[in-house]
Amino acid sequence: MPLSKTDFIQYLNCPKSLWLMQKKPNVYPFGGFSEYAKKLAREGYLVEGYVRQLAEAWDNASEFSFQRVFETDDGLYAKVDMVRTRSDGLMDLYEVKSSTSVKDSNPHNQLKDAAFQAIAAKRAGERVGSIFIVHLNKAYVRAGNVNPEELLTFADETARVNALLAETEAEIEDALALLQKNEIDEGSCTCLMLGRAQHCDSFDYFNPTVPKPSIYSLPRIGGAKLQKFVSEDRFDLGEIGLDEVTKLQQPVLRSYKDGQPFVDAADIENFFNVLHYPLYFLDYETYASAIPIVDGLSPQEPLPFQFSLHVLDQNGGLTHHEYLADEAEQPWSLIEALEQAIGPTGSIVVWNKTFENTQNKNMAARFPDKADFLLGIVERTVDLMDVFKTGYVDIAFDGSTSIKRVLPVVLPDLTYEGMEIADGTAAMDGWAKMLAEPDADKRAALRKSLLEYCELDTLAMVRLLEFARGIIVAS
């Protein structure tokens, strides 16, 4: 059974997950190829296209070839993005990535990726010379047509990859040996020692006795503490003491043990004490891409293209403002629309202020004339998510503070279900489709869906604030 580079990276993250996918595909939980995954794939091809364009302009262009396949007798399969066959008989390997740096750790270890390619090429009879990882230059700023020479960074990783070859050879042999087995111990997998975000797709299959919720519902669980709980076979939250977890994890554990939401009315009241009316509930949608779509942007730099803003006055009056760009452009018009809607006083309420504040700071740096306004917003911003992190915590949130997780638990009548666009990734994809859509009716439908989604984000914050206020009144 062949072992590809993608298979090998999966093996490094969870060996048994690869075995299950290869040996029992009928039970492997294959996920759908999401729109975001399709976007990443398209961008990867775009970056490869610029590498090819650049290489074909070099004086030694005839030495380069693309998508070179190496297959070995022992089952390795590798397709290298670009190779150079040198006059001295050595072959240089080039792996092309759409990241802005070389990633050297799991789950996407690009050095191990390149080491696998080098080993496959050597076993196929080639003498490998230098090994490059081609990635995007994060300092590049688009100005007119894309300049491939400035866009791309050719990182010579020969030394670091060569230092990994012996280790990678051993891992490859272990992977090949595993795939020769028709049966393995399916009782658990190594992901037990990792936080939930790093669990393999087949975690539930290999670990069916892990309850839900479990220790993995504790925010930021990991390291020695997680290893201790796992080694003692303590997955049930009922077996974990409050003195064994962090202050951030305690509300989650208390909610589980008490069988009801954890409420700290004083903590919630502290949040309300810093609010100043009118309240501006703000949410941005942004688009990021490997190849900047407008001048003035760098690779993978977010471009704000939409906002929703609900304004709540002291007397309970609620108004709504919104903006959605109809073309790919710098967000000058977005900022001006925001300036018209936000007054000089009043708190800016967001969900996850790190994100919104980052956008405001970036736009302030890009547009100095608007810096006072945008940085003023940053100073006035408060994070409603904090209330549901320490003030009101329900075990039904499953350790998450995502508004998509909190809202259906607290306010089940307000839902994203059934919406054409129901999350930020879908909004990014929907906006790109809207810009490219030639049919006026389809374009209008996409625009409507984008506006409805973003409006619900800020309306949800209004309703969640009202819910939190009710707790204080009741207490």
Secondary structure, 3 states (H helix, E strand, C coil): CCEEHHHHHHHHHCHHHHHHHHHCCCCCCCCCCCHHHHHHHHHHHHHHHHHHHHHCCCCCHHHEEEEEEEECCCCEEEEEEEEEECCCCCEEEEEECCCCCCCCCCCCCHHHHHHHHHHHHHHCCCCEEEEEEEEECCCCCCCCCCCHHHHEEEEECHHHHHCCHHHHHHHHHHHHHHHHCCCCCCCCCHHHHCCHHHCCCCHHHHCCCCCCCCHHHCCCCCHHHHHHHHHCCCCCHHHCCHHHCCCCCHHHHHHHHHCCCEECHHHHHHHHHCCCCCEEEEEEEEECCCCCCCCCCCCCCCEEEEEEEEEECCCCCEEEEEEECCCCCCCHHHHHHHHHHCCCCCCEEECCHHHHHHHHHHHHHHCHHHHHHHHHHHHHEEEHHHHHHHHEECHHHCCCCCHHHHHHHHCCCCCCCCCCCCCHHHHHHHHHHHHHCCCHHHHHHHHHHHHHHHHHHHHHHHHHHHHHHHHHHHC
